[in-house]
Amino acid sequence: MIKVLIFIIVLFFTILIFFFSKKLGKKITLLNYLLIFCIFFFLLIFFLISEKDNKKIYIPPVFDGEKIVPGYFNEKN
């Protein structure tokens, strides 16, 4: 959900930069296109590299009579 929110915000700012660059000169426009390309490239890499494994099981902390054993994630393969 947060990834979608980040994507929408970046898309909004990209469109905003695009419309404001039309009013400015050609050098600024080229710089803005380069900036837009870099942002989308890094977003694409971020979405492709992000971890998609949700099969981790959380074992909650337990009290064994003397001390509290901390919780941990158990990975099932």
C-alpha distances in whole Angstrom, upper triangle without the diagonal:
4,5,5,6,9,10,11,13,14,15,17,19,20,21,23,25,26,27,29,30,32,34,35,37,37,36,33,32,32,31,28,27,28,25,22,23,23,19,18,20,18,15,16,17,14,12,15,16,13,14,13,16,15,18,19,21,21,25,25,28,31,35,38,40,41,38,34,33,29,26,25,22,24,24,25,26
4,5,5,6,9,10,11,12,14,15,17,18,20,21,23,24,26,27,28,31,33,33,35,35,34,31,30,30,28,25,25,25,22,20,21,20,17,16,18,16,13,15,16,13,11,15,16,13,14,14,17,16,20,20,22,22,25,26,28,32,35,38,41,41,37,34,32,29,26,24,23,25,24,26,27
4,5,5,6,9,10,11,12,14,15,16,18,20,21,22,24,26,27,29,31,31,33,33,32,29,28,28,26,23,23,23,20,18,18,17,14,13,15,13,9,11,13,10,8,12,13,10,12,13,16,16,20,20,23,23,27,28,30,34,37,40,43,43,39,36,34,30,28,26,23,25,24,26,26
4,5,5,6,9,10,10,12,14,15,16,18,20,21,23,24,25,27,30,30,32,32,31,29,27,27,26,23,22,23,20,18,18,18,15,13,16,15,11,12,15,12,10,14,15,13,15,15,18,18,22,23,25,26,29,30,33,36,40,42,45,46,42,38,37,33,30,29,26,28,27,28,28
4,5,5,6,9,10,11,12,14,15,17,18,20,21,23,24,26,28,29,31,31,31,28,26,27,25,22,22,23,20,17,19,19,15,14,17,16,12,14,17,14,13,17,18,16,18,18,21,20,24,25,27,27,30,30,33,36,40,43,45,45,42,38,37,33,31,29,27,30,29,30,31
4,6,5,6,8,10,11,12,14,15,16,18,20,21,22,25,27,27,29,29,28,25,24,24,22,19,20,20,17,15,16,15,12,12,14,12,9,12,14,11,11,15,16,14,17,17,21,21,25,25,27,27,31,31,34,37,40,43,46,46,42,39,37,34,31,29,28,30,29,30,31
4,6,5,6,9,10,10,12,14,15,16,18,20,21,23,25,26,28,27,26,24,22,22,21,18,17,18,15,13,14,14,10,9,12,11,8,10,13,11,10,13,15,14,17,18,21,22,25,26,29,29,33,34,36,40,43,46,49,49,45,41,40,36,33,32,29,31,30,31,31
4,6,5,6,9,10,11,12,14,15,17,18,20,22,24,25,27,27,27,24,22,23,22,18,18,19,17,14,16,16,13,12,15,15,11,13,16,15,14,17,19,18,21,21,24,24,28,29,31,31,35,35,38,42,45,48,50,50,47,43,42,38,36,34,32,34,33,34,34
4,5,5,6,9,10,11,12,14,16,17,18,20,22,23,25,25,25,22,21,22,20,17,17,18,15,13,15,15,12,12,15,14,12,15,17,15,15,19,20,19,22,22,26,26,30,30,32,32,36,36,38,42,45,48,50,50,47,43,42,38,36,34,33,35,34,36,36
4,5,5,6,9,10,10,12,14,15,16,19,21,21,23,23,22,19,18,18,17,13,14,15,12,9,12,12,8,9,12,11,9,12,15,13,14,17,18,18,21,22,26,26,30,31,33,33,37,37,39,43,46,49,52,51,48,44,43,39,37,35,33,35,34,36,36
4,6,5,6,9,10,10,12,14,15,17,19,20,22,22,22,19,17,18,17,13,13,15,12,9,12,13,10,9,13,13,11,13,16,15,15,18,20,20,23,23,27,28,31,32,35,35,39,39,42,46,49,52,54,54,51,47,46,42,39,38,35,37,36,37,37
4,5,5,6,9,10,11,12,14,16,18,19,22,22,22,19,17,19,18,14,15,17,14,11,14,15,12,12,16,16,14,16,19,18,18,21,23,23,26,26,30,30,34,35,37,37,41,41,43,47,50,53,55,55,52,48,47,43,41,39,37,40,38,40,40
4,5,5,6,8,10,10,12,14,16,17,19,19,19,16,15,16,15,11,13,14,11,9,13,13,11,12,15,15,14,16,19,18,19,22,23,23,26,27,31,31,35,36,38,38,42,42,44,47,50,53,56,56,52,48,47,43,41,40,38,40,39,41,41
4,5,5,6,9,10,10,13,15,15,17,17,17,14,12,14,12,9,9,11,9,6,10,11,9,9,13,14,13,15,17,17,18,21,22,23,26,27,31,32,35,36,39,39,43,43,45,49,52,55,58,57,54,50,49,45,43,41,39,41,39,41,41
4,5,5,6,9,10,11,13,15,17,17,18,15,13,15,14,11,11,14,12,9,12,14,12,12,16,17,16,17,21,20,20,23,25,25,29,29,33,34,38,39,41,41,45,45,48,51,54,57,60,60,56,53,51,48,45,44,41,44,42,43,43
4,5,5,6,9,10,12,13,16,17,17,14,12,15,14,11,12,15,13,11,14,16,14,15,18,19,18,20,23,22,23,26,28,27,31,31,35,36,40,40,43,43,46,46,48,52,55,58,61,60,57,53,52,48,46,45,43,45,44,45,45
4,6,5,6,9,10,11,13,14,14,10,9,12,11,7,9,12,10,9,12,14,12,14,17,17,17,19,22,22,23,25,27,27,31,32,36,37,40,41,44,44,47,47,49,53,56,59,61,61,57,54,53,49,47,45,43,46,44,46,46
4,6,5,7,9,10,12,12,13,10,8,10,11,7,8,11,10,9,12,14,13,14,17,18,18,20,22,23,23,26,28,28,32,33,36,38,41,42,45,45,49,49,52,55,58,61,64,63,60,56,55,51,49,47,45,47,45,47,46
4,5,5,7,10,12,13,15,12,10,13,14,10,11,15,14,12,16,18,17,17,20,22,21,23,26,26,26,29,31,31,35,35,39,40,44,45,47,48,51,51,54,57,60,63,66,65,62,58,57,53,51,49,47,50,48,49,49
4,5,6,7,10,12,13,10,9,12,12,10,12,15,14,13,16,18,17,19,21,22,22,24,27,27,28,30,32,32,36,37,41,41,45,46,49,49,52,52,54,58,61,64,66,66,62,59,57,54,52,50,48,51,49,51,51
4,5,5,7,8,9,7,5,9,9,7,9,12,12,12,15,16,16,18,20,21,22,24,26,26,27,30,31,32,36,37,41,42,46,46,49,49,53,53,55,59,62,65,67,67,63,60,58,54,52,51,49,51,49,51,51
4,6,7,8,11,9,7,10,12,10,11,14,15,14,17,19,19,20,22,24,24,26,28,29,30,32,34,35,38,39,43,44,48,49,52,52,56,56,58,62,65,68,70,70,66,63,61,57,55,54,51,54,52,53,53
4,7,9,12,10,9,13,14,12,14,17,17,17,20,22,21,23,25,27,27,29,31,32,32,35,37,37,41,42,46,47,50,51,54,54,57,58,60,63,66,69,72,71,67,64,63,59,57,55,54,56,54,56,56
4,7,8,7,7,11,11,11,13,15,15,16,19,20,21,22,24,26,26,28,30,31,32,34,36,37,41,42,45,47,50,51,54,54,57,58,59,63,66,69,71,71,67,64,62,59,57,55,53,56,54,56,55
4,6,6,6,9,10,11,13,15,16,17,19,20,21,23,25,26,27,29,31,32,33,35,37,38,41,43,47,48,52,52,55,56,59,59,61,65,68,71,73,72,69,65,64,60,58,56,55,57,55,57,56
4,5,5,6,9,10,11,12,14,15,17,19,20,21,23,25,26,27,29,30,32,33,35,36,40,41,45,47,50,51,54,55,58,59,61,65,67,70,73,72,68,65,64,60,58,56,54,56,54,55,54
4,5,5,6,9,10,11,12,14,16,17,19,20,21,23,25,26,27,29,31,32,33,35,39,40,44,46,49,50,53,53,57,57,59,63,66,68,71,70,66,63,62,58,56,54,52,54,52,54,53
4,5,5,6,9,10,10,12,14,15,16,18,20,21,22,24,26,27,29,30,32,33,37,38,42,43,47,48,51,51,54,55,56,60,63,66,68,67,63,60,59,55,53,51,50,52,50,52,51
4,5,5,6,9,10,10,12,14,15,17,18,20,21,22,24,26,27,29,30,32,35,37,40,42,46,46,50,50,53,54,56,60,63,65,68,67,64,60,59,55,53,51,49,51,49,51,50
4,5,5,6,9,10,11,12,14,16,17,19,20,21,23,24,26,27,29,30,34,36,39,41,45,46,49,49,53,54,56,59,62,65,68,67,63,60,58,54,52,50,48,50,48,49,48
4,5,5,6,9,10,11,12,14,15,17,18,20,21,23,24,26,27,29,32,34,38,40,43,44,47,47,50,51,53,57,60,62,65,64,60,57,55,52,50,48,46,48,46,48,47
4,5,5,6,9,10,10,12,14,15,16,18,20,21,22,24,26,27,31,32,36,37,41,42,45,45,49,49,51,55,58,60,63,62,59,55,54,50,48,46,44,46,44,46,45
4,5,5,6,9,10,11,12,14,15,16,18,20,21,23,24,26,30,31,35,36,40,41,44,45,48,49,51,55,58,61,63,63,59,56,54,50,48,46,44,45,43,45,44
4,5,5,6,9,10,10,12,14,15,17,18,20,21,23,24,28,30,33,35,39,40,43,43,47,48,50,54,57,59,62,61,57,54,52,49,47,44,42,44,42,43,42
4,5,5,6,9,10,11,12,14,15,16,18,20,21,22,26,28,32,33,37,37,41,41,44,45,47,51,54,56,59,58,54,51,50,46,44,42,40,42,40,41,41
4,5,5,6,9,10,11,12,14,15,17,18,20,21,25,26,30,32,35,36,39,40,43,44,46,50,53,56,58,58,54,51,49,45,43,41,39,41,39,40,39
4,6,5,6,9,10,11,12,14,15,17,18,20,24,25,29,31,34,35,39,39,43,44,46,50,53,56,59,58,54,51,49,45,43,40,38,40,37,39,38
4,6,5,6,9,10,11,12,14,15,16,18,22,24,27,29,33,33,37,37,41,42,44,48,51,53,56,55,52,48,46,43,40,38,36,38,35,37,36
4,5,5,6,9,10,10,12,14,15,16,20,22,25,27,31,31,34,35,38,39,41,45,48,51,54,53,49,46,44,40,38,36,34,36,34,35,35
4,6,5,6,9,10,10,12,14,15,19,20,24,26,29,30,34,34,38,39,41,45,48,51,54,53,50,46,44,41,38,36,33,35,33,34,33
4,5,5,6,9,10,11,12,14,18,20,23,25,29,30,33,34,38,39,41,45,48,50,53,53,49,46,44,40,38,35,33,34,32,33,32
4,5,5,6,9,10,10,12,16,18,21,23,27,27,31,31,35,36,38,42,45,47,50,50,46,43,41,37,35,32,30,31,29,31,30
4,5,5,6,9,10,11,14,16,19,21,25,26,29,29,33,34,36,40,43,46,49,48,45,41,39,36,33,31,28,30,28,29,29
4,5,5,6,9,10,14,15,18,21,24,25,29,30,33,35,37,41,44,47,50,50,46,43,40,37,34,31,28,30,27,28,27
4,6,5,6,8,12,14,17,20,23,24,27,28,32,34,36,39,43,45,48,48,44,41,38,35,32,29,27,28,25,27,26
4,6,5,6,10,12,15,17,21,21,25,25,29,30,33,36,40,42,45,44,41,38,35,32,29,26,24,26,23,25,25
4,6,5,9,10,13,15,19,20,23,25,28,30,32,36,39,42,45,45,41,38,35,32,29,26,23,25,22,24,23
4,6,8,9,13,15,18,20,23,25,29,31,33,37,40,42,45,45,42,39,36,33,30,27,24,24,22,23,21
4,6,9,12,15,17,18,22,23,27,29,31,34,38,40,43,43,39,36,33,30,27,24,21,22,19,21,20
4,6,9,12,15,15,19,20,24,25,28,31,35,37,40,40,36,33,30,27,24,21,18,20,17,19,19
4,6,8,11,12,15,17,20,22,25,28,32,34,37,37,34,30,28,24,21,18,15,16,14,15,15
4,6,9,11,14,16,20,22,25,28,32,34,37,38,34,31,28,25,22,19,15,16,13,14,14
4,6,7,11,13,17,20,23,26,29,31,34,35,32,28,25,23,19,16,12,12,10,10,10
4,6,8,11,14,17,20,23,27,29,32,33,30,26,24,21,17,15,11,11,9,10,11
4,6,10,13,16,19,22,25,27,30,31,29,25,22,20,16,14,10,9,7,6,8
4,7,10,13,16,18,22,24,27,28,25,22,19,16,13,10,6,6,5,6,9
4,6,10,13,15,19,20,24,25,22,19,16,14,11,8,6,5,6,7,11
4,6,9,12,16,18,21,22,19,16,13,11,7,6,4,6,9,11,14
4,7,9,13,14,18,19,16,13,10,9,5,5,6,7,10,12,16
4,6,10,13,16,17,14,10,9,7,4,7,9,10,14,16,20
4,7,10,13,13,10,7,5,4,4,8,11,13,16,19,22
4,6,9,11,9,6,5,7,7,11,14,15,19,21,24
4,6,7,6,4,6,9,11,14,17,18,22,24,28
4,6,6,6,7,11,13,16,19,19,23,25,28
4,6,8,10,13,16,19,22,23,27,28,32
4,7,9,13,16,19,22,23,27,29,33
4,6,9,13,16,19,21,24,27,30
4,6,9,12,16,18,21,24,27
4,7,9,13,14,18,21,24
4,7,10,13,16,19,22
4,7,10,13,16,19
4,6,10,13,16
4,6,10,13
4,6,10
4,7
4
